[in-house]
């Protein structure tokens, strides 16, 4: 076991219309998603015609052993079915002479929630809770998580530009952030496939202190304290103030530190998908790598029973939700949270305990033969904790909240600004603007003031091509090669509509490590049509 694990990131992007705070975000989001799906050739792309397959989704199943009744669920929890009939599917065969505002608006005119695109890189791009959301394809390494997360930013940027270039559509601004500063929060979720045999009580016990403390390097930084930012100040995390309970099923209300949704999108008897909603959307690539890599490594140690005893054996917090808020409100990293056994520790001390446990686990299991990804995560984890402890600003090349704070302190010092000055809130927002010419992160990256891990050619390749070592390869390649014949798809299925078959042909993909290039690449190369592929898969 190492940091190599099936993972994926989901990011809801902030969206607005400059000068029009009352603009409908759901309609704007649908406009953005569908603009990306209408290519310059003037016809609807295969990805727009391909529907999302909701067949095996179960968002109300709880890891604690029960399922919430649909009648008792909040509407935001019902992600397993579209609100109304599929407008995209009804218009599947239509073509247009040239893209126009009416082309892009077709689906959302009937139901904005139907804007839903499956991309050739294996990702899903759709409208979720009035935001355009990019859900990355499944990857195996932290570096690939960074690469496909960056690809999502490029996709949003291209969609924004297509909207701006289309007469009749409303130009929008898109931010990779987590709050509007006025009381609303939108999520950046992480997904980790883990061994179902691991007791969920152990997941809760060990991961709550880890999630509370890891924000010291995963926080995106935020001007304002409290959900509505009414208290002046600066804090580490954009999301922390919006969490209210320790454990729960919800994601948009009564947000829990540990989410209990039991929807593996894989063989349920074998896998559990840990759905993490307590993270921020990070621009710094090292922060994203550490967010995924450290969590994956802690999960590996947890599954192996290596967290019991030792430095991370009993770090349960007395008041976890309060501790989450307090750590976020302390950019000086001096606050001590109370543990159940009466001890007090800082967030950095908690992270050092997890690091020591993970390092000991790797040394015990692999010795000097640990894979390069695992070694990188351990080295960077130790390095960033050391720098944060020595001098917070020495981590500005790696950690969003530190880099942003350094920028803000420059403005404060130069112009004598207090933390409640609206100009600082504008800087906060501009940090995450996806446009390279506007976003402050992008300006720092261009000047070499933040560390880059993935070169631009690799990011651009990931925009159109799937990872080759997970089932996302099969999904993405099917869209690229046989798009008009792919009727629907999801994380765990691809459904074909081919001539001569009396019904749609579902190809299950419940095993995330099958459907890789090694597994199906030669088959796909042999099959020039979807009919040939379906015949080969079914023996027909």
Buried (B, 14 or more C-beta within 10 A) or exposed (E): BBBBBBBBBBBBBBBBBEEEEEBBBBBBBBBBBBBBBBBEEEBBBBBBBBBBBBEBBBBBBBBEEEEBEEEEBEEEBBBBEBEEEBBBBEBBEEEBEEBBBEBBBBBBEBBBBBBBBBBBBBBBBBBBBBBBBBBBBBBBBBBBBBBBBBBBBBBBBBBBBBBEEBEEBBEBBBBBBBBBBEEBBBBBBBBBBBBBEBEBEBBBBBBBBBBBBBBBBBBBBBBBBBBBBEEEBBBBBBBBBBBBEBBBBBBBEEBBBBBBBBBBBBEBEEBBBBBBBBBBBBBBBBBBBBBBBBBBBBBBBBBBEBBBEBBBEBBEBBEBBEBBBBBBBBBEBEBBBBBEEEEEBBBBBBBBBBBBBBBBBBEEBBEEEBEEBBBBBBEBBBBBBEBBBEEBBBBBBBBBBBBBBBBBBEBBEEEEBEBBBEEBBEBBBBBBBBBEEEBBBBBBBEEEBBBBBBEEEBBEEBBEBBBBBBBBBBBBBBBBBBBEBBBBBBBBBBBBBBEEBEEEBBBEBBBBBBBBBEBBBEEBEEBEEBBBBBBBBEEE
